[in-house]
Amino acid sequence: MACQIAESRNGQAKVGLRPERRLRFLALVVSLLLSACAGVSREPLPGRPSHHVEGGFRNPDPAFTRPAGWVRARYFANRVWASLVSTRSLSLPRETNDGRAIRGNNTEATATWIGHSTLLIQLDGVNLLTDPHWGSRASPLSWVGPRRLNAPGLRFEDLPRIDLVLISHDHYDHLDLGTVKRLADAHNPLFLVPLGLKSWFAENGMTRVEELDWWQAREHRSLRVVCVPAQHFGGRSPSDMNSRLWASWVVAGRAKRLFVGGDSGYFDGFREVGKRLGPFDLAAVPIGAYKPSYIMKDVHTTPEEAVQAFEDLRGKALLGIHRGTFDMAEEPLDEPPKRLQEEASRRRINPERIWILKHGETRPW
């Protein structure tokens, strides 16, 4: 790459550009995307699982395609500009949480919504985080990219001891360098990641990392953690698209089972996971970032599709995540929970089974 962005300790690049040069820099980023999105043919690797291809990975459906490179580049440019000039805001109800009850809990299964796809899960005395993000933007840059609209529901300093961290994929709203380095320094947890991400962690000084392929499992104390398929894509720059795998996670304890979705479009994989590993006491499914549909429809679930995925998974309670935290897409910021509840009502699902947590809210499951 002619222009490399170096990530700092807090996960955001320090480019030091004067304001008059920033638009030129954005134009360069867009031009790099246009050239990189032309696409590279990746053939399946003989003797390997079908989602392993030359140079990286592909989705379970070999016919999966994304919009043309120029369409994606145009959308990316629009979102970059929106992150600079947008005045959109969203103030959601919060629940005061100083972490005291969580730190004192060693037996009850609980879920705490920190924000976006970050959950603090307590199960069988194990504390685990999903896609942890305490940063101010979902971006490698401190001054551009999706900005945080609502503060984390729990201060980092108020966390209990973190034993395990699950990463779904390498996008900036799910993998924040500053946060994972801070976790490694303060808690030294075991990071479980999809294939290809272990080397990224090692390059950034973190070595207590294990990577799994789809359907591979890892035992951690009383928990069995399984990496399961998702329909999405990966990449932190135009040069590493799909070089690292993306996934969702299943966590099975002594008596309870959890599904945590990474980013995914709706696909038959939800039904397969439900059949092979369900039913689930709690299913955390993404419900945001679905507009415009010509960009999002194959890689993110709508609220209605999330309800269908929940039923495919054979879940008892549906927790809507991936919403209300970063300005990621073009739907109204407060729309996803409303559509989720409306679809659940249309299907005559008991509203008590549909969880829309407040930032910082802890709920037993």
DOTORLUM-531614 format. One record per residue (C-alpha): residue number from 0; residue in one letter; x, y, z. Coordinates in pm, whole numbers. Layout:
+-----+---------+--------+--------+--------+
| num | residuo |      x |      y |      z |
+-----+---------+--------+--------+--------+
| NUM |       A |      X |      Y |      Z |
...
+-----+---------+--------+--------+--------+
This chain:
+-----+---------+--------+--------+--------+
| num | residuo |      x |      y |      z |
+-----+---------+--------+--------+--------+
|   0 |       M |      0 |      0 |      0 |
|   1 |       A |    126 |    347 |    -85 |
|   2 |       C |    -29 |    490 |    227 |
|   3 |       Q |    -37 |    294 |    551 |
|   4 |       I |   -236 |    392 |    859 |
|   5 |       A |    -55 |    307 |   1181 |
|   6 |       E |   -280 |    217 |   1472 |
|   7 |       S |   -187 |    374 |   1802 |
|   8 |       R |   -225 |    221 |   2148 |
|   9 |       N |   -584 |    342 |   2175 |
|  10 |       G |   -670 |    185 |   1839 |
|  11 |       Q |   -684 |    514 |   1647 |
|  12 |       A |   -430 |    635 |   1399 |
|  13 |       K |   -228 |    948 |   1453 |
|  14 |       V |   -204 |   1101 |   1110 |
|  15 |       G |   -129 |   1456 |   1215 |
|  16 |       L |   -295 |   1609 |    911 |
|  17 |       R |   -381 |   1978 |    904 |
|  18 |       P |   -753 |   2042 |    842 |
|  19 |       E |   -699 |   2163 |    482 |
|  20 |       R |   -530 |   1831 |    397 |
|  21 |       R |   -787 |   1602 |    549 |
|  22 |       L |  -1019 |   1603 |    250 |
|  23 |       R |   -723 |   1517 |     27 |
|  24 |       F |   -649 |   1225 |    255 |
|  25 |       L |  -1010 |   1107 |    230 |
|  26 |       A |   -991 |   1128 |   -148 |
|  27 |       L |   -682 |    907 |   -135 |
|  28 |       V |   -861 |    652 |     84 |
|  29 |       V |  -1152 |    638 |   -159 |
|  30 |       S |   -920 |    598 |   -457 |
|  31 |       L |   -745 |    310 |   -280 |
|  32 |       L |  -1080 |    146 |   -218 |
|  33 |       L |  -1177 |    184 |   -582 |
|  34 |       S |   -862 |     10 |   -695 |
|  35 |       A |   -874 |   -257 |   -424 |
|  36 |       C |  -1241 |   -344 |   -469 |
|  37 |       A |  -1191 |   -458 |   -825 |
|  38 |       G |  -1178 |   -809 |   -676 |
|  39 |       V |   -939 |  -1102 |   -687 |
|  40 |       S |  -1040 |  -1450 |   -794 |
|  41 |       R |  -1000 |  -1690 |   -502 |
|  42 |       E |  -1023 |  -2057 |   -583 |
|  43 |       P |  -1112 |  -2327 |   -327 |
|  44 |       L |   -817 |  -2506 |   -175 |
|  45 |       P |   -806 |  -2881 |   -245 |
|  46 |       G |   -853 |  -3095 |     63 |
|  47 |       R |   -966 |  -2803 |    281 |
|  48 |       P |  -1313 |  -2700 |    405 |
|  49 |       S |  -1519 |  -2535 |    132 |
|  50 |       H |  -1500 |  -2190 |    290 |
|  51 |       H |  -1119 |  -2193 |    268 |
|  52 |       V |  -1005 |  -2030 |    -55 |
|  53 |       E |   -677 |  -1907 |   -191 |
|  54 |       G |   -584 |  -1595 |      4 |
|  55 |       G |   -848 |  -1627 |    273 |
|  56 |       F |  -1208 |  -1729 |    321 |
|  57 |       R |  -1553 |  -1713 |    169 |
|  58 |       N |  -1910 |  -1749 |    292 |
|  59 |       P |  -2090 |  -2084 |    328 |
|  60 |       D |  -2287 |  -2020 |      9 |
|  61 |       P |  -2034 |  -2022 |   -279 |
|  62 |       A |  -2277 |  -1810 |   -482 |
|  63 |       F |  -2260 |  -1525 |   -228 |
|  64 |       T |  -2162 |  -1196 |   -392 |
|  65 |       R |  -2133 |   -840 |   -274 |
|  66 |       P |  -2223 |   -524 |   -468 |
|  67 |       A |  -1974 |   -402 |   -727 |
|  68 |       G |  -1658 |   -242 |   -595 |
|  69 |       W |  -1751 |    104 |   -719 |
|  70 |       V |  -2089 |     81 |   -542 |
|  71 |       R |  -1920 |     -8 |   -213 |
|  72 |       A |  -1657 |    262 |   -258 |
|  73 |       R |  -1924 |    525 |   -322 |
|  74 |       Y |  -2112 |    417 |    -11 |
|  75 |       F |  -1790 |    419 |    193 |
|  76 |       A |  -1712 |    773 |     74 |
|  77 |       N |  -2062 |    889 |    168 |
|  78 |       R |  -2030 |    738 |    516 |
|  79 |       V |  -1686 |    897 |    566 |
|  80 |       W |  -1831 |   1235 |    474 |
|  81 |       A |  -2133 |   1178 |    700 |
|  82 |       S |  -1904 |   1101 |    993 |
|  83 |       L |  -1749 |   1446 |    950 |
|  84 |       V |  -2063 |   1655 |    900 |
|  85 |       S |  -2357 |   1459 |   1046 |
|  86 |       T |  -2537 |   1603 |   1346 |
|  87 |       R |  -2737 |   1285 |   1413 |
|  88 |       S |  -2762 |   1202 |   1780 |
|  89 |       L |  -2934 |    941 |   1995 |
|  90 |       S |  -2985 |    956 |   2368 |
|  91 |       L |  -3101 |    621 |   2501 |
|  92 |       P |  -3214 |    530 |   2854 |
|  93 |       R |  -2929 |    416 |   3073 |
|  94 |       E |  -2907 |    210 |   3387 |
|  95 |       T |  -2653 |    322 |   3641 |
|  96 |       N |  -2408 |     39 |   3690 |
|  97 |       D |  -2094 |     67 |   3900 |
|  98 |       G |  -2014 |   -302 |   3851 |
|  99 |       R |  -2037 |   -386 |   4221 |
| 100 |       A |  -2313 |   -647 |   4185 |
| 101 |       I |  -2138 |   -800 |   3885 |
| 102 |       R |  -1806 |   -823 |   4065 |
| 103 |       G |  -1978 |   -994 |   4358 |
| 104 |       N |  -2157 |  -1250 |   4141 |
| 105 |       N |  -2000 |  -1594 |   4108 |
| 106 |       T |  -2304 |  -1812 |   4050 |
| 107 |       E |  -2587 |  -1645 |   3855 |
| 108 |       A |  -2597 |  -1633 |   3475 |
| 109 |       T |  -2622 |  -1266 |   3370 |
| 110 |       A |  -2590 |  -1052 |   3059 |
| 111 |       T |  -2488 |   -685 |   3071 |
| 112 |       W |  -2513 |   -469 |   2760 |
| 113 |       I |  -2211 |   -239 |   2737 |
| 114 |       G |  -2310 |   -113 |   2392 |
| 115 |       H |  -2318 |   -219 |   2024 |
| 116 |       S |  -2203 |   -586 |   2020 |
| 117 |       T |  -2019 |   -568 |   2352 |
| 118 |       L |  -2175 |   -790 |   2616 |
| 119 |       L |  -2044 |   -890 |   2955 |
| 120 |       I |  -2162 |  -1245 |   3008 |
| 121 |       Q |  -2138 |  -1428 |   3340 |
| 122 |       L |  -2188 |  -1804 |   3326 |
| 123 |       D |  -2077 |  -2075 |   3570 |
| 124 |       G |  -1845 |  -1830 |   3746 |
| 125 |       V |  -1671 |  -1730 |   3421 |
| 126 |       N |  -1672 |  -1366 |   3307 |
| 127 |       L |  -1651 |  -1319 |   2933 |
| 128 |       L |  -1675 |  -1024 |   2693 |
| 129 |       T |  -1795 |  -1027 |   2334 |
| 130 |       D |  -1643 |   -791 |   2075 |
| 131 |       P |  -1527 |   -544 |   2344 |
| 132 |       H |  -1524 |   -179 |   2241 |
| 133 |       W |  -1468 |    116 |   2476 |
| 134 |       G |  -1339 |    349 |   2202 |
| 135 |       S |  -1490 |    677 |   2084 |
| 136 |       R |  -1504 |    575 |   1717 |
| 137 |       A |  -1529 |    253 |   1521 |
| 138 |       S |  -1239 |    358 |   1305 |
| 139 |       P |   -860 |    352 |   1281 |
| 140 |       L |   -869 |    734 |   1288 |
| 141 |       S |   -949 |    959 |   1581 |
| 142 |       W |  -1127 |   1225 |   1376 |
| 143 |       V |  -1330 |   1037 |   1117 |
| 144 |       G |  -1542 |    722 |   1102 |
| 145 |       P |  -1852 |    606 |   1292 |
| 146 |       R |  -1861 |    791 |   1621 |
| 147 |       R |  -1994 |    667 |   1951 |
| 148 |       L |  -2334 |    816 |   2028 |
| 149 |       N |  -2380 |    666 |   2376 |
| 150 |       A |  -2109 |    609 |   2635 |
| 151 |       P |  -2029 |    250 |   2738 |
| 152 |       G |  -2280 |    114 |   2986 |
| 153 |       L |  -2003 |     19 |   3228 |
| 154 |       R |  -1673 |    193 |   3288 |
| 155 |       F |  -1374 |    -17 |   3194 |
| 156 |       E |  -1240 |     31 |   3546 |
| 157 |       D |  -1558 |   -122 |   3692 |
| 158 |       L |  -1527 |   -454 |   3509 |
| 159 |       P |  -1493 |   -774 |   3708 |
| 160 |       R |  -1200 |  -1004 |   3635 |
| 161 |       I |  -1231 |  -1094 |   3266 |
| 162 |       D |  -1148 |  -1458 |   3194 |
| 163 |       L |  -1243 |  -1492 |   2829 |
| 164 |       V |  -1292 |  -1264 |   2527 |
| 165 |       L |  -1473 |  -1369 |   2209 |
| 166 |       I |  -1404 |  -1181 |   1885 |
| 167 |       S |  -1642 |  -1232 |   1593 |
| 168 |       H |  -1436 |  -1066 |   1317 |
| 169 |       D |  -1187 |   -792 |   1245 |
| 170 |       H |  -1406 |   -492 |   1156 |
| 171 |       Y |  -1339 |   -181 |   1361 |
| 172 |       D |  -1675 |   -180 |   1538 |
| 173 |       H |  -1606 |   -533 |   1666 |
| 174 |       L |  -1230 |   -531 |   1718 |
| 175 |       D |  -1091 |   -217 |   1879 |
| 176 |       L |   -714 |   -225 |   1922 |
| 177 |       G |   -705 |      9 |   2219 |
| 178 |       T |   -964 |   -193 |   2407 |
| 179 |       V |   -812 |   -537 |   2352 |
| 180 |       K |   -464 |   -413 |   2445 |
| 181 |       R |   -606 |   -261 |   2760 |
| 182 |       L |   -781 |   -588 |   2843 |
| 183 |       A |   -465 |   -786 |   2782 |
| 184 |       D |   -268 |   -556 |   3013 |
| 185 |       A |   -526 |   -534 |   3292 |
| 186 |       H |   -686 |   -881 |   3287 |
| 187 |       N |   -475 |  -1113 |   3070 |
| 188 |       P |   -783 |  -1301 |   2942 |
| 189 |       L |   -784 |  -1580 |   2685 |
| 190 |       F |   -888 |  -1439 |   2348 |
| 191 |       L |  -1078 |  -1679 |   2120 |
| 192 |       V |  -1079 |  -1558 |   1762 |
| 193 |       P |  -1163 |  -1687 |   1412 |
| 194 |       L |   -888 |  -1818 |   1186 |
| 195 |       G |   -633 |  -1562 |   1072 |
| 196 |       L |   -664 |  -1323 |   1366 |
| 197 |       K |   -403 |  -1478 |   1595 |
| 198 |       S |   -121 |  -1323 |   1395 |
| 199 |       W |   -286 |   -979 |   1413 |
| 200 |       F |   -295 |  -1006 |   1791 |
| 201 |       A |     69 |  -1123 |   1799 |
| 202 |       E |    176 |   -828 |   1583 |
| 203 |       N |     17 |   -603 |   1844 |
| 204 |       G |    185 |   -770 |   2142 |
| 205 |       M |    -89 |  -1008 |   2257 |
| 206 |       T |    -11 |  -1379 |   2266 |
| 207 |       R |   -274 |  -1544 |   2488 |
| 208 |       V |   -485 |  -1609 |   2182 |
| 209 |       E |   -635 |  -1920 |   2024 |
| 210 |       E |   -800 |  -1926 |   1684 |
| 211 |       L |  -1077 |  -2158 |   1570 |
| 212 |       D |  -1236 |  -2255 |   1244 |
| 213 |       W |  -1611 |  -2294 |   1200 |
| 214 |       W |  -1747 |  -2582 |   1411 |
| 215 |       Q |  -1430 |  -2614 |   1614 |
| 216 |       A |  -1470 |  -2604 |   1993 |
| 217 |       R |  -1258 |  -2509 |   2293 |
| 218 |       E |  -1316 |  -2605 |   2655 |
| 219 |       H |  -1261 |  -2335 |   2915 |
| 220 |       R |  -1327 |  -2445 |   3271 |
| 221 |       S |  -1691 |  -2558 |   3272 |
| 222 |       L |  -1769 |  -2387 |   2940 |
| 223 |       R |  -1761 |  -2529 |   2589 |
| 224 |       V |  -1717 |  -2256 |   2328 |
| 225 |       V |  -1793 |  -2330 |   1963 |
| 226 |       C |  -1704 |  -2113 |   1664 |
| 227 |       V |  -1996 |  -2123 |   1418 |
| 228 |       P |  -2053 |  -1984 |   1067 |
| 229 |       A |  -2180 |  -1636 |    984 |
| 230 |       Q |  -2252 |  -1472 |    649 |
| 231 |       H |  -2037 |  -1162 |    636 |
| 232 |       F |  -1686 |  -1055 |    531 |
| 233 |       G |  -1362 |   -935 |    688 |
| 234 |       G |  -1094 |   -672 |    648 |
| 235 |       R |   -936 |   -375 |    825 |
| 236 |       S |   -797 |   -223 |    505 |
| 237 |       P |   -844 |   -271 |    130 |
| 238 |       S |   -536 |   -494 |    119 |
| 239 |       D |   -658 |   -763 |    363 |
| 240 |       M |  -1017 |   -820 |    256 |
| 241 |       N |  -1144 |  -1164 |    365 |
| 242 |       S |   -796 |  -1276 |    470 |
| 243 |       R |   -931 |  -1346 |    820 |
| 244 |       L |  -1240 |  -1551 |    901 |
| 245 |       W |  -1565 |  -1415 |   1050 |
| 246 |       A |  -1790 |  -1607 |   1288 |
| 247 |       S |  -2058 |  -1622 |   1555 |
| 248 |       W |  -2015 |  -1803 |   1888 |
| 249 |       V |  -2196 |  -2059 |   2098 |
| 250 |       V |  -2120 |  -2087 |   2471 |
| 251 |       A |  -2251 |  -2391 |   2656 |
| 252 |       G |  -2232 |  -2408 |   3034 |
| 253 |       R |  -2337 |  -2673 |   3280 |
| 254 |       A |  -2706 |  -2590 |   3241 |
| 255 |       K |  -2741 |  -2294 |   3002 |
| 256 |       R |  -2657 |  -2218 |   2639 |
| 257 |       L |  -2582 |  -1885 |   2474 |
| 258 |       F |  -2564 |  -1782 |   2108 |
| 259 |       V |  -2382 |  -1459 |   2026 |
| 260 |       G |  -2404 |  -1340 |   1669 |
| 261 |       G |  -2132 |  -1143 |   1501 |
| 262 |       D |  -2231 |   -948 |   1193 |
| 263 |       S |  -2428 |  -1172 |    961 |
| 264 |       G |  -2682 |  -1157 |    686 |
| 265 |       Y |  -2973 |  -1394 |    719 |
| 266 |       F |  -2880 |  -1742 |    593 |
| 267 |       D |  -2952 |  -2110 |    648 |
| 268 |       G |  -2666 |  -2129 |    896 |
| 269 |       F |  -2890 |  -2004 |   1178 |
| 270 |       R |  -3113 |  -2307 |   1134 |
| 271 |       E |  -2815 |  -2541 |   1121 |
| 272 |       V |  -2669 |  -2396 |   1443 |
| 273 |       G |  -3006 |  -2429 |   1612 |
| 274 |       K |  -3037 |  -2789 |   1501 |
| 275 |       R |  -2682 |  -2892 |   1595 |
| 276 |       L |  -2622 |  -2690 |   1913 |
| 277 |       G |  -2956 |  -2547 |   2030 |
| 278 |       P |  -3187 |  -2475 |   2189 |
| 279 |       F |  -3050 |  -2157 |   2347 |
| 280 |       D |  -3152 |  -1992 |   2671 |
| 281 |       L |  -3035 |  -1659 |   2529 |
| 282 |       A |  -2967 |  -1560 |   2167 |
| 283 |       A |  -2793 |  -1225 |   2110 |
| 284 |       V |  -2864 |  -1134 |   1747 |
| 285 |       P |  -2763 |   -816 |   1556 |
| 286 |       I |  -3057 |   -592 |   1463 |
| 287 |       G |  -2894 |   -273 |   1328 |
| 288 |       A |  -2705 |   -139 |   1023 |
| 289 |       Y |  -2943 |   -265 |    752 |
| 290 |       K |  -2993 |     45 |    533 |
| 291 |       P |  -2933 |    102 |    250 |
| 292 |       S |  -3042 |   -250 |    167 |
| 293 |       Y |  -2843 |   -263 |   -159 |
| 294 |       I |  -2527 |   -258 |     54 |
| 295 |       M |  -2640 |   -429 |    373 |
| 296 |       K |  -2899 |   -692 |    287 |
| 297 |       D |  -2660 |   -989 |    249 |
| 298 |       V |  -2426 |   -905 |    537 |
| 299 |       H |  -2653 |   -769 |    813 |
| 300 |       T |  -2987 |   -892 |    945 |
| 301 |       T |  -3286 |   -661 |    958 |
| 302 |       P |  -3491 |   -669 |   1279 |
| 303 |       E |  -3745 |   -892 |   1106 |
| 304 |       E |  -3473 |  -1131 |    991 |
| 305 |       A |  -3330 |  -1130 |   1343 |
| 306 |       V |  -3662 |  -1262 |   1473 |
| 307 |       Q |  -3655 |  -1536 |   1210 |
| 308 |       A |  -3296 |  -1619 |   1305 |
| 309 |       F |  -3405 |  -1636 |   1670 |
| 310 |       E |  -3673 |  -1888 |   1582 |
| 311 |       D |  -3427 |  -2084 |   1367 |
| 312 |       L |  -3190 |  -2096 |   1663 |
| 313 |       R |  -3468 |  -2221 |   1893 |
| 314 |       G |  -3403 |  -1944 |   2140 |
| 315 |       K |  -3593 |  -1875 |   2460 |
| 316 |       A |  -3498 |  -1505 |   2484 |
| 317 |       L |  -3380 |  -1272 |   2206 |
| 318 |       L |  -3137 |   -993 |   2295 |
| 319 |       G |  -3105 |   -729 |   2022 |
| 320 |       I |  -2746 |   -608 |   1980 |
| 321 |       H |  -2545 |   -415 |   1719 |
| 322 |       R |  -2752 |   -101 |   1760 |
| 323 |       G |  -2782 |    225 |   1949 |
| 324 |       T |  -2411 |    293 |   1994 |
| 325 |       F |  -2229 |    387 |   1673 |
| 326 |       D |  -2369 |    579 |   1374 |
| 327 |       M |  -2304 |    291 |   1135 |
| 328 |       A |  -2565 |    311 |    860 |
| 329 |       E |  -2861 |    508 |    725 |
| 330 |       E |  -3170 |    378 |    907 |
| 331 |       P |  -3316 |    605 |   1179 |
| 332 |       L |  -3103 |    548 |   1486 |
| 333 |       D |  -3396 |    454 |   1707 |
| 334 |       E |  -3572 |    232 |   1452 |
| 335 |       P |  -3422 |   -119 |   1506 |
| 336 |       P |  -3579 |   -196 |   1850 |
| 337 |       K |  -3921 |    -73 |   1733 |
| 338 |       R |  -3917 |   -293 |   1426 |
| 339 |       L |  -3792 |   -587 |   1633 |
| 340 |       Q |  -4079 |   -557 |   1879 |
| 341 |       E |  -4335 |   -505 |   1602 |
| 342 |       E |  -4220 |   -821 |   1423 |
| 343 |       A |  -4225 |  -1022 |   1744 |
| 344 |       S |  -4577 |   -899 |   1811 |
| 345 |       R |  -4685 |   -989 |   1458 |
| 346 |       R |  -4558 |  -1343 |   1519 |
| 347 |       R |  -4731 |  -1353 |   1858 |
| 348 |       I |  -4405 |  -1398 |   2048 |
| 349 |       N |  -4437 |  -1316 |   2417 |
| 350 |       P |  -4287 |   -965 |   2456 |
| 351 |       E |  -4105 |  -1083 |   2770 |
| 352 |       R |  -3887 |  -1297 |   2541 |
| 353 |       I |  -3767 |   -988 |   2348 |
| 354 |       W |  -3492 |   -804 |   2533 |
| 355 |       I |  -3404 |   -444 |   2453 |
| 356 |       L |  -3155 |   -370 |   2727 |
| 357 |       K |  -3052 |    -25 |   2839 |
| 358 |       H |  -2684 |     66 |   2826 |
| 359 |       G |  -2545 |    -73 |   3150 |
| 360 |       E |  -2844 |   -296 |   3224 |
| 361 |       T |  -2773 |   -638 |   3375 |
| 362 |       R |  -3034 |   -911 |   3340 |
| 363 |       P |  -3026 |  -1272 |   3464 |
| 364 |       W |  -3088 |  -1541 |   3206 |
+-----+---------+--------+--------+--------+
